[in-house]
Amino acid sequence: MKYPQPSVSNPDPSARILIVRLSAHGDVMHTLPLLASIKRHKPDAFIGWLVEASAAPLLEDHPLIDRLHVVDRKRWMKLIQNPAQWLLVWREVQSFIGEIQEAGYHISFDVQGLLKSALWPVLSNIPIRYGFKATREFADLLYNRHLPPMSIRDAHTPAVQSYLGFARAIGCPVEPPEFVLSPVQPLTAQKVEDLLAGLAHPEWPLVVLAPFTRWPSKHWPLNYWQTLVPELLKLKVRVLMLGAPSNRADADEMVANANPDRLANWVGQTDWPDLYALFPRTCLLIGLDSAPLHVADAVNGPTIIGLYGPTAPGRTGPVGVDHTVLSTALSCQPCFERHCPIQTHACMTQLTPEIILGVVKQTLTAQGFSV
């Protein structure tokens, strides 16, 4: 949609807002509708975003962010292990605080709700500090404006809606969530174009696999992927796999017996902005509750087949329409634990390759493809 143009006089000088959402990548995507809601209803607002270095590429050159503050917290944590680096870290932290103060924010929204995020608005002397009540690590003690508690174990309230509560708090009407993304740069578009050129049958639909996540409890068994990939390649589709460099060994094992003409193993070869260029050209994404799935949802490109076990589709499922979320109905779901508390992993193992393959065929057929 078109956004109102800021007025020349900027009649509300206090509308300088800092959004604090450091990580993780999927949660950064879930926070984007908050940014869009504020800018839609307060076009004069100056909005900054405080983010960790690992997630910063998702927000670089964003049209609605007036200033991006990138905190190098993980690097600082490593440096302070060496006492000889303490003075360097102190100086860099002070410089970073000065950068935030120089922007002159009047309001902060701590969407993260942790001590590591709540500290920055306090250290930067931001006078009005919004955050959730009853947070972990007692971060709420550092806020002077409170939103109702948000539990990460709430299986029914979408995270996107919880974050939009900050917009409501300052009087912004909240419409259906809108994801505004950073523009695709020409070099990024060309990189994706060149990588896709290596796949045969460009007229066939592109199916992207996102099989990796940091939570062991979310993993779909490796041998299931080994079963699914060859079956997918029996269809009239092209298949592409995404992941981080650390996933390369598992990825190579998953596709060891696959036809390389119609399968591209991009694990370790893409950056986050590459996905903004890739997903509009993707027909179907099969993935876990992880960042690539949430980026695909924000891009509003591929139809999503999400595999959910320990987490709740009602909280972090795709917000778009026509997507399919597969989840069993075990009594222990959702547990929201990184490791299966009962060590069976049944919530994921009961989602068999045959089930996923059936949904793939149904989805592609409904889209008009002959598989």
Buried (B, 14 or more C-beta within 10 A) or exposed (E): EEEEEBEEEEEEEEBBBBBBBBBBBBBBBBBBBBBBBBBBBBBBBBBBBBBBBBBBBBBBEBEBBBBBBBBBBEEBEEBBEEEEBEEEBEEBBEEBBEBBEEBBBBBBBBBBBBBBBBBBBBBBEBEBBBBBEEBEEEBBEBBEBBBEEBEEEBBEBBBBBBBBBBBBBBEBEBEEBBBBBBEBBEEBBEBBEEBBEEBEEEEBBBBBBBBBBEBEBBBBBEEBBBBBBBBBBEBBBBBBBBBEEEBBEBBEEBBEEBEEEBBBBBBEBBEBBBBBBBBBBBBBBBBBBBBBBBBBBBBBBBBBBBBBBBBBBBBBBBBBEEBBBBBBEBEBBBBBBEEBEEEEBBBBBBBBBEEBBEBBBEBBEEEEBEB
